[in-house]
Amino acid sequence: MERNHIRETDPAVADALAGERARQENTLAMIASENHVSEAVLEAQGSALTNKYAEGYPGSRYYAGCEYADDIEELAIERAKKLWGAEHINVQPHSGTQANMAVYLSILEPGDKILSLDLTHGGHLSHGHPANFTGQTYTVEQYEVNQETGYIDYDGLRDKAETFDPDIIVSGYSAYPREVDFERIQLAADAANAYHLADIAHITGLVAAGVHQSPVGVADFVTGSTHKTIRSGRGGIIMTQSEHASDIDNSVFPGAQGGPLMHNIAGKAVGFKEALSDDFEQYAAQTVANAEALADTLSDAGLAVVSGGTDNHLVLVDLRPSHPDTTGKDVEAALESTGIIMNANTVPGETRSPFEPSGIRLGTAALTTRGFNEAATREVGELIIDIVKNYDDQAIISDVSERVDELTNEYTLYQ
Ligand SMILES: *Cc1c(COP(=O)(O)O)cnc(C)c1O
């Protein structure tokens, strides 16, 4: 048996870590931004690189002893270039939010104008929300989805761009189930003489696998999180054309960050290697097929699936038409007690508060990593329907829990 150093040093943390591992094993992760990385990525993130300061970039660091840090960062960049095809890649952002921060820093002055999607329509805090530095530093105007169709209102976006005259238009979302037409948004950016940032945080893996169109080579800047559908080490990434390379690198370090998290960059390198395999293309296609199967199951049962379906890894349900007295939080709590972990979410045209919103957001990326196919995902959809209809019925909650236990035993995660 390998020594368990944490257990010897710190039983309280060891207990919590063991609990978390068991929690992931014994529940179904349907939070759309989550996934399960491989043991190899876990090892990289838990490696001795956490000790290393490597401020700067490969070949030009501020400290000695960076030869292995250089190797790893170069591997991460080289693999990312193969995955996404960008001219220049920076793998140092600590998170997707830090990646966005570096892009804004590189081209905007305080007070400059951002045009982005409303948060309740699927946008992200780092796209200009008042509670975020972006909302406090820049002038923000928002575009929306069409509330009838659930699709981005591209004409509305173009018209807003014309009147607002933004310095940057942000595309890419946190709760948008449809394919994003990056070229169409680029046309609006061109017409407004604005930069275009495509934030593909959620769909990095789908874009890498070619199951979602790519904004690389279309938008000026592409950012992402590296732990969502791409399933690598936790953090962020920026992709851009060579002309912006040094501005972006300077904005990440020293502009927005200090020393890079080299252990996470090692996790990115390992995850990117895994994502270059044919298996990963298959994984990404299955993730989308599973989301489609889930959307069909829910809408066949009479639930209002926003936009009528999905093109990616997530499904957004508006509970109001079918269950006007049930909130997303009611469903989230009941599902959590059965072992299905997802989140309540705002929906376009939200009439409740963000703390008690009217929708639920479900993702298939983590289930697909465990080996779920369409049939198994449909079954999870049926369990979700049971709970939506009977969220306060203990007998049904315990039936669903039993079935979740069987599914987690059948589709194991870590051996
Ligand atoms: C998840 C997400 C991010 C960034 O997430 P971090 O938690 O900071 O890595 C940025 N933009 C969008 C659209 C996201 O969904």
The ligand as an SDF file (V2000), in Angstrom:
LIG
                    3D

 15 15  0  0  0  0  0  0  0  0999 V2000
  -16.9060   29.0640  -16.6740 C   0  0  0  0  0  0  0  0  0  0  0  0
  -16.8420   30.3120  -17.4910 C   0  0  0  0  0  0  0  0  0  0  0  0
  -15.7840   31.2180  -17.3980 C   0  0  0  0  0  0  0  0  0  0  0  0
  -14.6560   31.1790  -16.4370 C   0  0  0  0  0  0  0  0  0  0  0  0
  -14.6350   30.3950  -15.4650 O   0  0  0  0  0  0  0  0  0  0  0  0
  -13.5440   30.2310  -14.3390 P   0  0  0  0  0  0  0  0  0  0  0  0
  -14.3530   29.6680  -13.2710 O   0  0  0  0  0  0  0  0  0  0  0  0
  -13.0160   31.5820  -14.0170 O   0  0  0  0  0  0  0  0  0  0  0  0
  -12.5060   29.3350  -14.9350 O   0  0  0  0  0  0  0  0  0  0  0  0
  -15.7290   32.2880  -18.2680 C   0  0  0  0  0  0  0  0  0  0  0  0
  -16.6690   32.4630  -19.1920 N   0  0  0  0  0  0  0  0  0  0  0  0
  -17.7010   31.6300  -19.3280 C   0  0  0  0  0  0  0  0  0  0  0  0
  -18.6840   31.8910  -20.3990 C   0  0  0  0  0  0  0  0  0  0  0  0
  -17.8380   30.5250  -18.4770 C   0  0  0  0  0  0  0  0  0  0  0  0
  -18.8800   29.7240  -18.5860 O   0  0  0  0  0  0  0  0  0  0  0  0
  1  2  1  0
  2  3  1  0
  2 14  2  0
  3  4  1  0
  3 10  2  0
  4  5  1  0
  5  6  1  0
  6  7  2  0
  6  8  1  0
  6  9  1  0
 10 11  1  0
 11 12  2  0
 12 13  1  0
 12 14  1  0
 14 15  1  0
M  END
$$$$
